[in-house]
């Protein structure tokens, strides 16, 4: 088994982003919203285990949190 990932890869790293997205979406077809959420949770846990490095996971979680918070320009005044 290989060692842990040293740092988070944030540049595009998929041979075909469209194919990867289609594959993900195809696994959600026919699932209820609750089943889809549970599927995503299981997938995340599997990928976290594959990454195997808490520092990389912390970096990814931080980046994800930054991308989901509304920016000042998105705020309604």
Secondary structure, DSSP 8 states (H G I E B T S, - for coil): -----SS---S---S-HHHHHHHHHHTTTT--HHHHHHHHHHHHHHHHHHH--HHHHHHHHHHHHHHHS--GGG---
